[in-house]
Amino acid sequence: MANEINRRLSVPIYVLAVSKGYISKYKNAFASAVKIINSETKLEIIDIEGNHDLHNNNPERVAPFIRKILTNSNSSKL
């Protein structure tokens, strides 16, 4: 079922991949998940130094990426 959901995604996907997190620990599983995502889906993987709590411990490292996502023309216009 997860594979089918991934194939049907049409919204932009942004992944902040921290250097000391699950993505770096389980690279093969993450790579497999990325392959399943619809090729027309915008997927951006942003490698960043830190751990799971990067957004709390060092928000200045995350802020430029969040700003980019929020001001991107693909973002929702709520």
mmCIF file of the N, C-alpha and C atoms, coordinates in Angstrom:
data_MODEL
# 
_entry.id   MODEL 
# 
loop_
_atom_site.group_PDB 
_atom_site.id 
_atom_site.type_symbol 
_atom_site.label_atom_id 
_atom_site.label_alt_id 
_atom_site.label_comp_id 
_atom_site.label_asym_id 
_atom_site.label_entity_id 
_atom_site.label_seq_id 
_atom_site.pdbx_PDB_ins_code 
_atom_site.Cartn_x 
_atom_site.Cartn_y 
_atom_site.Cartn_z 
_atom_site.occupancy 
_atom_site.B_iso_or_equiv 
_atom_site.pdbx_formal_charge 
_atom_site.auth_seq_id 
_atom_site.auth_comp_id 
_atom_site.auth_asym_id 
_atom_site.auth_atom_id 
_atom_site.pdbx_PDB_model_num 
ATOM 1   N N  . MET A 1 1  ? 0.814  -1.189 0.000   1.00 0.00 ? 1  MET A N  1 
ATOM 2   C CA . MET A 1 1  ? 0.000  0.000  0.000   1.00 0.00 ? 1  MET A CA 1 
ATOM 3   C C  . MET A 1 1  ? 0.863  1.261  0.000   1.00 0.00 ? 1  MET A C  1 
ATOM 4   N N  . ALA A 1 2  ? 1.940  1.278  0.770   1.00 0.00 ? 2  ALA A N  1 
ATOM 5   C CA . ALA A 1 2  ? 2.824  2.445  0.807   1.00 0.00 ? 2  ALA A CA 1 
ATOM 6   C C  . ALA A 1 2  ? 3.410  2.731  -0.567  1.00 0.00 ? 2  ALA A C  1 
ATOM 7   N N  . ASN A 1 3  ? 3.770  1.692  -1.305  1.00 0.00 ? 3  ASN A N  1 
ATOM 8   C CA . ASN A 1 3  ? 4.314  1.888  -2.653  1.00 0.00 ? 3  ASN A CA 1 
ATOM 9   C C  . ASN A 1 3  ? 3.303  2.579  -3.546  1.00 0.00 ? 3  ASN A C  1 
ATOM 10  N N  . GLU A 1 4  ? 2.047  2.182  -3.458  1.00 0.00 ? 4  GLU A N  1 
ATOM 11  C CA . GLU A 1 4  ? 0.994  2.794  -4.275  1.00 0.00 ? 4  GLU A CA 1 
ATOM 12  C C  . GLU A 1 4  ? 0.809  4.262  -3.900  1.00 0.00 ? 4  GLU A C  1 
ATOM 13  N N  . ILE A 1 5  ? 0.825  4.563  -2.627  1.00 0.00 ? 5  ILE A N  1 
ATOM 14  C CA . ILE A 1 5  ? 0.701  5.955  -2.171  1.00 0.00 ? 5  ILE A CA 1 
ATOM 15  C C  . ILE A 1 5  ? 1.867  6.772  -2.705  1.00 0.00 ? 5  ILE A C  1 
ATOM 16  N N  . ASN A 1 6  ? 3.073  6.259  -2.588  1.00 0.00 ? 6  ASN A N  1 
ATOM 17  C CA . ASN A 1 6  ? 4.250  6.977  -3.083  1.00 0.00 ? 6  ASN A CA 1 
ATOM 18  C C  . ASN A 1 6  ? 4.161  7.248  -4.574  1.00 0.00 ? 6  ASN A C  1 
ATOM 19  N N  . ARG A 1 7  ? 3.635  6.318  -5.341  1.00 0.00 ? 7  ARG A N  1 
ATOM 20  C CA . ARG A 1 7  ? 3.515  6.500  -6.790  1.00 0.00 ? 7  ARG A CA 1 
ATOM 21  C C  . ARG A 1 7  ? 2.514  7.587  -7.152  1.00 0.00 ? 7  ARG A C  1 
ATOM 22  N N  . ARG A 1 8  ? 1.544  7.817  -6.279  1.00 0.00 ? 8  ARG A N  1 
ATOM 23  C CA . ARG A 1 8  ? 0.477  8.769  -6.580  1.00 0.00 ? 8  ARG A CA 1 
ATOM 24  C C  . ARG A 1 8  ? 0.762  10.173 -6.058  1.00 0.00 ? 8  ARG A C  1 
ATOM 25  N N  . LEU A 1 9  ? 1.857  10.373 -5.351  1.00 0.00 ? 9  LEU A N  1 
ATOM 26  C CA . LEU A 1 9  ? 2.183  11.692 -4.813  1.00 0.00 ? 9  LEU A CA 1 
ATOM 27  C C  . LEU A 1 9  ? 2.360  12.698 -5.937  1.00 0.00 ? 9  LEU A C  1 
ATOM 28  N N  . SER A 1 10 ? 1.806  13.884 -5.738  1.00 0.00 ? 10 SER A N  1 
ATOM 29  C CA . SER A 1 10 ? 1.972  14.920 -6.751  1.00 0.00 ? 10 SER A CA 1 
ATOM 30  C C  . SER A 1 10 ? 2.402  16.251 -6.150  1.00 0.00 ? 10 SER A C  1 
ATOM 31  N N  . VAL A 1 11 ? 2.560  16.306 -4.846  1.00 0.00 ? 11 VAL A N  1 
ATOM 32  C CA . VAL A 1 11 ? 3.000  17.536 -4.189  1.00 0.00 ? 11 VAL A CA 1 
ATOM 33  C C  . VAL A 1 11 ? 4.522  17.539 -4.089  1.00 0.00 ? 11 VAL A C  1 
ATOM 34  N N  . PRO A 1 12 ? 5.132  18.725 -4.031  1.00 0.00 ? 12 PRO A N  1 
ATOM 35  C CA . PRO A 1 12 ? 6.590  18.763 -3.856  1.00 0.00 ? 12 PRO A CA 1 
ATOM 36  C C  . PRO A 1 12 ? 6.980  18.130 -2.516  1.00 0.00 ? 12 PRO A C  1 
ATOM 37  N N  . ILE A 1 13 ? 8.097  17.427 -2.513  1.00 0.00 ? 13 ILE A N  1 
ATOM 38  C CA . ILE A 1 13 ? 8.598  16.777 -1.301  1.00 0.00 ? 13 ILE A CA 1 
ATOM 39  C C  . ILE A 1 13 ? 9.999  17.308 -1.029  1.00 0.00 ? 13 ILE A C  1 
ATOM 40  N N  . TYR A 1 14 ? 10.197 17.814 0.180   1.00 0.00 ? 14 TYR A N  1 
ATOM 41  C CA . TYR A 1 14 ? 11.503 18.309 0.592   1.00 0.00 ? 14 TYR A CA 1 
ATOM 42  C C  . TYR A 1 14 ? 11.945 17.486 1.798   1.00 0.00 ? 14 TYR A C  1 
ATOM 43  N N  . VAL A 1 15 ? 13.138 16.936 1.733   1.00 0.00 ? 15 VAL A N  1 
ATOM 44  C CA . VAL A 1 15 ? 13.665 16.121 2.826   1.00 0.00 ? 15 VAL A CA 1 
ATOM 45  C C  . VAL A 1 15 ? 14.941 16.778 3.327   1.00 0.00 ? 15 VAL A C  1 
ATOM 46  N N  . LEU A 1 16 ? 14.947 17.166 4.608   1.00 0.00 ? 16 LEU A N  1 
ATOM 47  C CA . LEU A 1 16 ? 16.176 17.642 5.238   1.00 0.00 ? 16 LEU A CA 1 
ATOM 48  C C  . LEU A 1 16 ? 16.855 16.405 5.807   1.00 0.00 ? 16 LEU A C  1 
ATOM 49  N N  . ALA A 1 17 ? 17.893 15.962 5.139   1.00 0.00 ? 17 ALA A N  1 
ATOM 50  C CA . ALA A 1 17 ? 18.600 14.738 5.522   1.00 0.00 ? 17 ALA A CA 1 
ATOM 51  C C  . ALA A 1 17 ? 19.783 15.116 6.409   1.00 0.00 ? 17 ALA A C  1 
ATOM 52  N N  . VAL A 1 18 ? 19.598 14.956 7.713   1.00 0.00 ? 18 VAL A N  1 
ATOM 53  C CA . VAL A 1 18 ? 20.659 15.312 8.650   1.00 0.00 ? 18 VAL A CA 1 
ATOM 54  C C  . VAL A 1 18 ? 21.746 14.244 8.656   1.00 0.00 ? 18 VAL A C  1 
ATOM 55  N N  . SER A 1 19 ? 22.965 14.673 8.916   1.00 0.00 ? 19 SER A N  1 
ATOM 56  C CA . SER A 1 19 ? 24.117 13.771 8.835   1.00 0.00 ? 19 SER A CA 1 
ATOM 57  C C  . SER A 1 19 ? 24.107 12.684 9.908   1.00 0.00 ? 19 SER A C  1 
ATOM 58  N N  . LYS A 1 20 ? 23.431 12.944 11.022  1.00 0.00 ? 20 LYS A N  1 
ATOM 59  C CA . LYS A 1 20 ? 23.407 11.963 12.109  1.00 0.00 ? 20 LYS A CA 1 
ATOM 60  C C  . LYS A 1 20 ? 21.979 11.497 12.365  1.00 0.00 ? 20 LYS A C  1 
ATOM 61  N N  . GLY A 1 21 ? 21.291 11.111 11.306  1.00 0.00 ? 21 GLY A N  1 
ATOM 62  C CA . GLY A 1 21 ? 19.898 10.704 11.443  1.00 0.00 ? 21 GLY A CA 1 
ATOM 63  C C  . GLY A 1 21 ? 19.629 9.366  10.794  1.00 0.00 ? 21 GLY A C  1 
ATOM 64  N N  . TYR A 1 22 ? 18.346 9.020  10.710  1.00 0.00 ? 22 TYR A N  1 
ATOM 65  C CA . TYR A 1 22 ? 17.939 7.727  10.170  1.00 0.00 ? 22 TYR A CA 1 
ATOM 66  C C  . TYR A 1 22 ? 18.280 7.563  8.696   1.00 0.00 ? 22 TYR A C  1 
ATOM 67  N N  . ILE A 1 23 ? 18.190 8.637  7.929   1.00 0.00 ? 23 ILE A N  1 
ATOM 68  C CA . ILE A 1 23 ? 18.484 8.513  6.498   1.00 0.00 ? 23 ILE A CA 1 
ATOM 69  C C  . ILE A 1 23 ? 19.932 8.098  6.292   1.00 0.00 ? 23 ILE A C  1 
ATOM 70  N N  . SER A 1 24 ? 20.840 8.708  7.033   1.00 0.00 ? 24 SER A N  1 
ATOM 71  C CA . SER A 1 24 ? 22.248 8.325  6.888   1.00 0.00 ? 24 SER A CA 1 
ATOM 72  C C  . SER A 1 24 ? 22.496 6.919  7.437   1.00 0.00 ? 24 SER A C  1 
ATOM 73  N N  . LYS A 1 25 ? 21.706 6.523  8.425   1.00 0.00 ? 25 LYS A N  1 
ATOM 74  C CA . LYS A 1 25 ? 21.868 5.199  9.035   1.00 0.00 ? 25 LYS A CA 1 
ATOM 75  C C  . LYS A 1 25 ? 21.290 4.091  8.148   1.00 0.00 ? 25 LYS A C  1 
ATOM 76  N N  . TYR A 1 26 ? 20.197 4.396  7.438   1.00 0.00 ? 26 TYR A N  1 
ATOM 77  C CA . TYR A 1 26 ? 19.504 3.408  6.603   1.00 0.00 ? 26 TYR A CA 1 
ATOM 78  C C  . TYR A 1 26 ? 19.471 3.871  5.146   1.00 0.00 ? 26 TYR A C  1 
ATOM 79  N N  . LYS A 1 27 ? 20.641 4.117  4.586   1.00 0.00 ? 27 LYS A N  1 
ATOM 80  C CA . LYS A 1 27 ? 20.751 4.659  3.231   1.00 0.00 ? 27 LYS A CA 1 
ATOM 81  C C  . LYS A 1 27 ? 20.063 3.794  2.181   1.00 0.00 ? 27 LYS A C  1 
ATOM 82  N N  . ASN A 1 28 ? 20.206 2.492  2.274   1.00 0.00 ? 28 ASN A N  1 
ATOM 83  C CA . ASN A 1 28 ? 19.610 1.602  1.269   1.00 0.00 ? 28 ASN A CA 1 
ATOM 84  C C  . ASN A 1 28 ? 18.082 1.661  1.293   1.00 0.00 ? 28 ASN A C  1 
ATOM 85  N N  . ALA A 1 29 ? 17.507 1.665  2.475   1.00 0.00 ? 29 ALA A N  1 
ATOM 86  C CA . ALA A 1 29 ? 16.045 1.735  2.593   1.00 0.00 ? 29 ALA A CA 1 
ATOM 87  C C  . ALA A 1 29 ? 15.536 3.070  2.060   1.00 0.00 ? 29 ALA A C  1 
ATOM 88  N N  . PHE A 1 30 ? 16.242 4.139  2.368   1.00 0.00 ? 30 PHE A N  1 
ATOM 89  C CA . PHE A 1 30 ? 15.842 5.462  1.879   1.00 0.00 ? 30 PHE A CA 1 
ATOM 90  C C  . PHE A 1 30 ? 15.940 5.525  0.359   1.00 0.00 ? 30 PHE A C  1 
ATOM 91  N N  . ALA A 1 31 ? 17.011 4.996  -0.192  1.00 0.00 ? 31 ALA A N  1 
ATOM 92  C CA . ALA A 1 31 ? 17.194 4.986  -1.649  1.00 0.00 ? 31 ALA A CA 1 
ATOM 93  C C  . ALA A 1 31 ? 16.071 4.207  -2.326  1.00 0.00 ? 31 ALA A C  1 
ATOM 94  N N  . SER A 1 32 ? 15.649 3.100  -1.729  1.00 0.00 ? 32 SER A N  1 
ATOM 95  C CA . SER A 1 32 ? 14.547 2.310  -2.285  1.00 0.00 ? 32 SER A CA 1 
ATOM 96  C C  . SER A 1 32 ? 13.244 3.105  -2.272  1.00 0.00 ? 32 SER A C  1 
ATOM 97  N N  . ALA A 1 33 ? 12.990 3.819  -1.191  1.00 0.00 ? 33 ALA A N  1 
ATOM 98  C CA . ALA A 1 33 ? 11.771 4.629  -1.091  1.00 0.00 ? 33 ALA A CA 1 
ATOM 99  C C  . ALA A 1 33 ? 11.769 5.739  -2.132  1.00 0.00 ? 33 ALA A C  1 
ATOM 100 N N  . VAL A 1 34 ? 12.907 6.360  -2.347  1.00 0.00 ? 34 VAL A N  1 
ATOM 101 C CA . VAL A 1 34 ? 13.017 7.446  -3.327  1.00 0.00 ? 34 VAL A CA 1 
ATOM 102 C C  . VAL A 1 34 ? 12.730 6.931  -4.735  1.00 0.00 ? 34 VAL A C  1 
ATOM 103 N N  . LYS A 1 35 ? 13.182 5.734  -5.047  1.00 0.00 ? 35 LYS A N  1 
ATOM 104 C CA . LYS A 1 35 ? 12.967 5.162  -6.384  1.00 0.00 ? 35 LYS A CA 1 
ATOM 105 C C  . LYS A 1 35 ? 11.488 4.930  -6.680  1.00 0.00 ? 35 LYS A C  1 
ATOM 106 N N  . ILE A 1 36 ? 10.701 4.676  -5.654  1.00 0.00 ? 36 ILE A N  1 
ATOM 107 C CA . ILE A 1 36 ? 9.283  4.373  -5.830  1.00 0.00 ? 36 ILE A CA 1 
ATOM 108 C C  . ILE A 1 36 ? 8.460  5.629  -6.127  1.00 0.00 ? 36 ILE A C  1 
ATOM 109 N N  . ILE A 1 37 ? 8.931  6.776  -5.663  1.00 0.00 ? 37 ILE A N  1 
ATOM 110 C CA . ILE A 1 37 ? 8.177  8.022  -5.827  1.00 0.00 ? 37 ILE A CA 1 
ATOM 111 C C  . ILE A 1 37 ? 8.025  8.348  -7.305  1.00 0.00 ? 37 ILE A C  1 
ATOM 112 N N  . ASN A 1 38 ? 6.858  8.805  -7.669  1.00 0.00 ? 38 ASN A N  1 
ATOM 113 C CA . ASN A 1 38 ? 6.532  9.189  -9.041  1.00 0.00 ? 38 ASN A CA 1 
ATOM 114 C C  . ASN A 1 38 ? 7.619  10.104 -9.601  1.00 0.00 ? 38 ASN A C  1 
ATOM 115 N N  . SER A 1 39 ? 8.108  9.801  -10.776 1.00 0.00 ? 39 SER A N  1 
ATOM 116 C CA . SER A 1 39 ? 9.206  10.571 -11.372 1.00 0.00 ? 39 SER A CA 1 
ATOM 117 C C  . SER A 1 39 ? 8.811  12.008 -11.686 1.00 0.00 ? 39 SER A C  1 
ATOM 118 N N  . GLU A 1 40 ? 7.522  12.294 -11.770 1.00 0.00 ? 40 GLU A N  1 
ATOM 119 C CA . GLU A 1 40 ? 7.071  13.659 -12.036 1.00 0.00 ? 40 GLU A CA 1 
ATOM 120 C C  . GLU A 1 40 ? 6.961  14.492 -10.765 1.00 0.00 ? 40 GLU A C  1 
ATOM 121 N N  . THR A 1 41 ? 7.067  13.857 -9.619  1.00 0.00 ? 41 THR A N  1 
ATOM 122 C CA . THR A 1 41 ? 6.987  14.560 -8.343  1.00 0.00 ? 41 THR A CA 1 
ATOM 123 C C  . THR A 1 41 ? 8.287  15.305 -8.091  1.00 0.00 ? 41 THR A C  1 
ATOM 124 N N  . LYS A 1 42 ? 8.174  16.570 -7.667  1.00 0.00 ? 42 LYS A N  1 
ATOM 125 C CA . LYS A 1 42 ? 9.372  17.331 -7.317  1.00 0.00 ? 42 LYS A CA 1 
ATOM 126 C C  . LYS A 1 42 ? 9.882  16.802 -5.983  1.00 0.00 ? 42 LYS A C  1 
ATOM 127 N N  . LEU A 1 43 ? 11.087 16.272 -5.995  1.00 0.00 ? 43 LEU A N  1 
ATOM 128 C CA . LEU A 1 43 ? 11.715 15.739 -4.790  1.00 0.00 ? 43 LEU A CA 1 
ATOM 129 C C  . LEU A 1 43 ? 13.065 16.412 -4.633  1.00 0.00 ? 43 LEU A C  1 
ATOM 130 N N  . GLU A 1 44 ? 13.253 17.069 -3.498  1.00 0.00 ? 44 GLU A N  1 
ATOM 131 C CA . GLU A 1 44 ? 14.540 17.699 -3.220  1.00 0.00 ? 44 GLU A CA 1 
ATOM 132 C C  . GLU A 1 44 ? 15.047 17.178 -1.885  1.00 0.00 ? 44 GLU A C  1 
ATOM 133 N N  . ILE A 1 45 ? 16.243 16.612 -1.909  1.00 0.00 ? 45 ILE A N  1 
ATOM 134 C CA . ILE A 1 45 ? 16.877 16.097 -0.701  1.00 0.00 ? 45 ILE A CA 1 
ATOM 135 C C  . ILE A 1 45 ? 17.997 17.058 -0.343  1.00 0.00 ? 45 ILE A C  1 
ATOM 136 N N  . ILE A 1 46 ? 17.907 17.635 0.844   1.00 0.00 ? 46 ILE A N  1 
ATOM 137 C CA . ILE A 1 46 ? 18.853 18.642 1.299   1.00 0.00 ? 46 ILE A CA 1 
ATOM 138 C C  . ILE A 1 46 ? 19.704 18.024 2.399   1.00 0.00 ? 46 ILE A C  1 
ATOM 139 N N  . ASP A 1 47 ? 20.986 17.814 2.116   1.00 0.00 ? 47 ASP A N  1 
ATOM 140 C CA . ASP A 1 47 ? 21.908 17.268 3.114   1.00 0.00 ? 47 ASP A CA 1 
ATOM 141 C C  . ASP A 1 47 ? 22.364 18.399 4.018   1.00 0.00 ? 47 ASP A C  1 
ATOM 142 N N  . ILE A 1 48 ? 22.269 18.167 5.323   1.00 0.00 ? 48 ILE A N  1 
ATOM 143 C CA . ILE A 1 48 ? 22.615 19.207 6.283   1.00 0.00 ? 48 ILE A CA 1 
ATOM 144 C C  . ILE A 1 48 ? 23.258 18.566 7.515   1.00 0.00 ? 48 ILE A C  1 
ATOM 145 N N  . GLU A 1 49 ? 24.239 19.229 8.059   1.00 0.00 ? 49 GLU A N  1 
ATOM 146 C CA . GLU A 1 49 ? 24.969 18.727 9.227   1.00 0.00 ? 49 GLU A CA 1 
ATOM 147 C C  . GLU A 1 49 ? 24.105 18.863 10.473  1.00 0.00 ? 49 GLU A C  1 
ATOM 148 N N  . GLY A 1 50 ? 23.962 17.773 11.220  1.00 0.00 ? 50 GLY A N  1 
ATOM 149 C CA . GLY A 1 50 ? 23.205 17.827 12.461  1.00 0.00 ? 50 GLY A CA 1 
ATOM 150 C C  . GLY A 1 50 ? 22.525 16.507 12.767  1.00 0.00 ? 50 GLY A C  1 
ATOM 151 N N  . ASN A 1 51 ? 21.592 16.563 13.734  1.00 0.00 ? 51 ASN A N  1 
ATOM 152 C CA . ASN A 1 51 ? 20.847 15.367 14.119  1.00 0.00 ? 51 ASN A CA 1 
ATOM 153 C C  . ASN A 1 51 ? 19.350 15.654 14.083  1.00 0.00 ? 51 ASN A C  1 
ATOM 154 N N  . HIS A 1 52 ? 18.563 14.732 14.607  1.00 0.00 ? 52 HIS A N  1 
ATOM 155 C CA . HIS A 1 52 ? 17.102 14.834 14.574  1.00 0.00 ? 52 HIS A CA 1 
ATOM 156 C C  . HIS A 1 52 ? 16.594 16.160 15.156  1.00 0.00 ? 52 HIS A C  1 
ATOM 157 N N  . ASP A 1 53 ? 17.273 16.695 16.141  1.00 0.00 ? 53 ASP A N  1 
ATOM 158 C CA . ASP A 1 53 ? 16.838 17.921 16.808  1.00 0.00 ? 53 ASP A CA 1 
ATOM 159 C C  . ASP A 1 53 ? 17.473 19.182 16.230  1.00 0.00 ? 53 ASP A C  1 
ATOM 160 N N  . LEU A 1 54 ? 17.973 19.101 15.025  1.00 0.00 ? 54 LEU A N  1 
ATOM 161 C CA . LEU A 1 54 ? 18.622 20.249 14.387  1.00 0.00 ? 54 LEU A CA 1 
ATOM 162 C C  . LEU A 1 54 ? 17.726 21.483 14.398  1.00 0.00 ? 54 LEU A C  1 
ATOM 163 N N  . HIS A 1 55 ? 16.454 21.313 14.104  1.00 0.00 ? 55 HIS A N  1 
ATOM 164 C CA . HIS A 1 55 ? 15.524 22.446 14.052  1.00 0.00 ? 55 HIS A CA 1 
ATOM 165 C C  . HIS A 1 55 ? 15.380 23.132 15.410  1.00 0.00 ? 55 HIS A C  1 
ATOM 166 N N  . ASN A 1 56 ? 15.582 22.397 16.505  1.00 0.00 ? 56 ASN A N  1 
ATOM 167 C CA . ASN A 1 56 ? 15.534 22.983 17.844  1.00 0.00 ? 56 ASN A CA 1 
ATOM 168 C C  . ASN A 1 56 ? 16.888 23.529 18.274  1.00 0.00 ? 56 ASN A C  1 
ATOM 169 N N  . ASN A 1 57 ? 17.944 22.754 18.022  1.00 0.00 ? 57 ASN A N  1 
ATOM 170 C CA . ASN A 1 57 ? 19.282 23.116 18.490  1.00 0.00 ? 57 ASN A CA 1 
ATOM 171 C C  . ASN A 1 57 ? 19.960 24.180 17.639  1.00 0.00 ? 57 ASN A C  1 
ATOM 172 N N  . ASN A 1 58 ? 19.749 24.159 16.346  1.00 0.00 ? 58 ASN A N  1 
ATOM 173 C CA . ASN A 1 58 ? 20.401 25.091 15.426  1.00 0.00 ? 58 ASN A CA 1 
ATOM 174 C C  . ASN A 1 58 ? 19.417 25.568 14.355  1.00 0.00 ? 58 ASN A C  1 
ATOM 175 N N  . PRO A 1 59 ? 18.383 26.299 14.739  1.00 0.00 ? 59 PRO A N  1 
ATOM 176 C CA . PRO A 1 59 ? 17.382 26.716 13.756  1.00 0.00 ? 59 PRO A CA 1 
ATOM 177 C C  . PRO A 1 59 ? 17.960 27.576 12.636  1.00 0.00 ? 59 PRO A C  1 
ATOM 178 N N  . GLU A 1 60 ? 19.063 28.244 12.896  1.00 0.00 ? 60 GLU A N  1 
ATOM 179 C CA . GLU A 1 60 ? 19.680 29.079 11.853  1.00 0.00 ? 60 GLU A CA 1 
ATOM 180 C C  . GLU A 1 60 ? 20.205 28.244 10.688  1.00 0.00 ? 60 GLU A C  1 
ATOM 181 N N  . ARG A 1 61 ? 20.477 26.967 10.923  1.00 0.00 ? 61 ARG A N  1 
ATOM 182 C CA . ARG A 1 61 ? 20.908 26.083 9.829   1.00 0.00 ? 61 ARG A CA 1 
ATOM 183 C C  . ARG A 1 61 ? 19.728 25.645 8.962   1.00 0.00 ? 61 ARG A C  1 
ATOM 184 N N  . VAL A 1 62 ? 18.572 25.540 9.569   1.00 0.00 ? 62 VAL A N  1 
ATOM 185 C CA . VAL A 1 62 ? 17.379 25.062 8.872   1.00 0.00 ? 62 VAL A CA 1 
ATOM 186 C C  . VAL A 1 62 ? 16.621 26.210 8.195   1.00 0.00 ? 62 VAL A C  1 
ATOM 187 N N  . ALA A 1 63 ? 16.664 27.388 8.793   1.00 0.00 ? 63 ALA A N  1 
ATOM 188 C CA . ALA A 1 63 ? 15.863 28.528 8.327   1.00 0.00 ? 63 ALA A CA 1 
ATOM 189 C C  . ALA A 1 63 ? 16.010 28.845 6.841   1.00 0.00 ? 63 ALA A C  1 
ATOM 190 N N  . PRO A 1 64 ? 17.221 28.864 6.266   1.00 0.00 ? 64 PRO A N  1 
ATOM 191 C CA . PRO A 1 64 ? 17.321 29.190 4.834   1.00 0.00 ? 64 PRO A CA 1 
ATOM 192 C C  . PRO A 1 64 ? 16.564 28.205 3.943   1.00 0.00 ? 64 PRO A C  1 
ATOM 193 N N  . PHE A 1 65 ? 16.551 26.947 4.309   1.00 0.00 ? 65 PHE A N  1 
ATOM 194 C CA . PHE A 1 65 ? 15.856 25.938 3.511   1.00 0.00 ? 65 PHE A CA 1 
ATOM 195 C C  . PHE A 1 65 ? 14.340 26.075 3.661   1.00 0.00 ? 65 PHE A C  1 
ATOM 196 N N  . ILE A 1 66 ? 13.882 26.334 4.882   1.00 0.00 ? 66 ILE A N  1 
ATOM 197 C CA . ILE A 1 66 ? 12.450 26.525 5.116   1.00 0.00 ? 66 ILE A CA 1 
ATOM 198 C C  . ILE A 1 66 ? 11.969 27.768 4.373   1.00 0.00 ? 66 ILE A C  1 
ATOM 199 N N  . ARG A 1 67 ? 12.750 28.837 4.430   1.00 0.00 ? 67 ARG A N  1 
ATOM 200 C CA . ARG A 1 67 ? 12.400 30.065 3.713   1.00 0.00 ? 67 ARG A CA 1 
ATOM 201 C C  . ARG A 1 67 ? 12.280 29.790 2.217   1.00 0.00 ? 67 ARG A C  1 
ATOM 202 N N  . LYS A 1 68 ? 13.227 29.039 1.674   1.00 0.00 ? 68 LYS A N  1 
ATOM 203 C CA . LYS A 1 68 ? 13.204 28.701 0.247   1.00 0.00 ? 68 LYS A CA 1 
ATOM 204 C C  . LYS A 1 68 ? 11.935 27.923 -0.107  1.00 0.00 ? 68 LYS A C  1 
ATOM 205 N N  . ILE A 1 69 ? 11.568 26.970 0.740   1.00 0.00 ? 69 ILE A N  1 
ATOM 206 C CA . ILE A 1 69 ? 10.373 26.160 0.494   1.00 0.00 ? 69 ILE A CA 1 
ATOM 207 C C  . ILE A 1 69 ? 9.117  27.032 0.538   1.00 0.00 ? 69 ILE A C  1 
ATOM 208 N N  . LEU A 1 70 ? 9.026  27.902 1.540   1.00 0.00 ? 70 LEU A N  1 
ATOM 209 C CA . LEU A 1 70 ? 7.829  28.728 1.699   1.00 0.00 ? 70 LEU A CA 1 
ATOM 210 C C  . LEU A 1 70 ? 7.674  29.778 0.609   1.00 0.00 ? 70 LEU A C  1 
ATOM 211 N N  . THR A 1 71 ? 8.779  30.218 0.027   1.00 0.00 ? 71 THR A N  1 
ATOM 212 C CA . THR A 1 71 ? 8.699  31.242 -1.020  1.00 0.00 ? 71 THR A CA 1 
ATOM 213 C C  . THR A 1 71 ? 8.742  30.653 -2.422  1.00 0.00 ? 71 THR A C  1 
ATOM 214 N N  . ASN A 1 72 ? 8.842  29.334 -2.511  1.00 0.00 ? 72 ASN A N  1 
ATOM 215 C CA . ASN A 1 72 ? 8.887  28.652 -3.801  1.00 0.00 ? 72 ASN A CA 1 
ATOM 216 C C  . ASN A 1 72 ? 7.538  28.777 -4.504  1.00 0.00 ? 72 ASN A C  1 
ATOM 217 N N  . SER A 1 73 ? 7.561  28.914 -5.805  1.00 0.00 ? 73 SER A N  1 
ATOM 218 C CA . SER A 1 73 ? 6.316  29.052 -6.571  1.00 0.00 ? 73 SER A CA 1 
ATOM 219 C C  . SER A 1 73 ? 5.469  27.781 -6.540  1.00 0.00 ? 73 SER A C  1 
ATOM 220 N N  . ASN A 1 74 ? 6.059  26.642 -6.163  1.00 0.00 ? 74 ASN A N  1 
ATOM 221 C CA . ASN A 1 74 ? 5.303  25.388 -6.079  1.00 0.00 ? 74 ASN A CA 1 
ATOM 222 C C  . ASN A 1 74 ? 4.555  25.239 -4.761  1.00 0.00 ? 74 ASN A C  1 
ATOM 223 N N  . SER A 1 75 ? 4.826  26.135 -3.805  1.00 0.00 ? 75 SER A N  1 
ATOM 224 C CA . SER A 1 75 ? 4.203  26.018 -2.490  1.00 0.00 ? 75 SER A CA 1 
ATOM 225 C C  . SER A 1 75 ? 2.738  26.430 -2.541  1.00 0.00 ? 75 SER A C  1 
ATOM 226 N N  . SER A 1 76 ? 1.987  25.946 -1.587  1.00 0.00 ? 76 SER A N  1 
ATOM 227 C CA . SER A 1 76 ? 0.581  26.306 -1.468  1.00 0.00 ? 76 SER A CA 1 
ATOM 228 C C  . SER A 1 76 ? 0.452  27.799 -1.203  1.00 0.00 ? 76 SER A C  1 
ATOM 229 N N  . LYS A 1 77 ? -0.577 28.399 -1.709  1.00 0.00 ? 77 LYS A N  1 
ATOM 230 C CA . LYS A 1 77 ? -0.806 29.835 -1.531  1.00 0.00 ? 77 LYS A CA 1 
ATOM 231 C C  . LYS A 1 77 ? -1.950 30.071 -0.544  1.00 0.00 ? 77 LYS A C  1 
ATOM 232 N N  . LEU A 1 78 ? -1.842 29.521 0.654   1.00 0.00 ? 78 LEU A N  1 
ATOM 233 C CA . LEU A 1 78 ? -2.899 29.692 1.657   1.00 0.00 ? 78 LEU A CA 1 
ATOM 234 C C  . LEU A 1 78 ? -2.881 31.089 2.215   1.00 0.00 ? 78 LEU A C  1 
# 
